[in-house]
Amino acid sequence: MRVGDYIDAYCSRCKRVMDHTVVSMEGSEVSRVRCRTCDYEHTYRPGQTGKKKELTKEEAFNQVLASVMGTIPGATEEKPKKKKK
């Protein structure tokens, strides 16, 4: 790694891991970077790579279904039947 190289880092302005350019180094460690999206220069924060939770097919389906059903208001309520005249 050297000054001018591209590196993935967490951008505190964009609030996500983005592509950055190395601006300065302390020895062989990256110390400052500049976001290539918003041009914000900040200290280097390595990208956070969390572990993905392994789900079965049924658990994944139920999770997606719950997220979709939660966004539709009244999706679980039954509509009242119309009275015939």
N, C-alpha and C positions, 0 to 999 in steps of 0.2 A: 504494500500500500504506500502511496506517495501523494503529495499535494497535487490536486487537479483530477485525481481518480474519482470515479463514481462509487457511491456506497449507499446501501439502504439504511435509513435511520429514522427514529421517531421525530416528527416535526411538531413542536409545541404550538405552533400557529395553526397548522392544518389539522392537528389532533389525530394524526395517523402516520403509519410508516410510509415514507415517500423516498424518492430518489434524491440523493444529495451529492454535492461536490465537496471533496476534502479541501479545507481552507488552511488549516495548520495542524502540525503534529508535534508531540513531545516524545522524542526518541522514535520508537517504532509504533507508538500508539496515536490514534486519531484523537485530536482534542477539540477542534472546531470544524463545523460543516455549514454549508449553505444549501437550503432547500431549492431544488431546481423548479419547483412549482410556484412558490410564493416569494422566492428570493430572500427569505429570512435567514440570517446567520445566527447560529447558536452553538452551544456545547454539544458534543456528540453524545447521543443517547442511542444505544443499540436497539435494533428492531425487536419488538416483543413477539416471540414465537410460542404462543401457548399450545398446549397439547389439545388435540381434537378429541372430543368425547366419542367413543365408538358406540354406535347404536345398532340395534337390530332393525330389520326392515319395518317391522310393526311399530317399534318405538319412534322411528324417524317419521313414519306416516302419521302417527298420532300427534307428534309434535308440530308438524306442518298443519295438520287439520285444526289443532287448537289455536294456532296463531292466525289462521284464516278466519275461523269462526269467531274469534274474539274481535276482529276488525269490522264485522258486519253487525250493526245494531239490530237487535230483535231477531237474529237468525234462529234462535232456539225457541222463540215464542210462537205459538200457533195463532194464526189470524182468526178473528171471530167470523163465524159463518153469517152470511147475509140472510135476512128474513125474507121469505117470499110473500108477496102481497096477493 
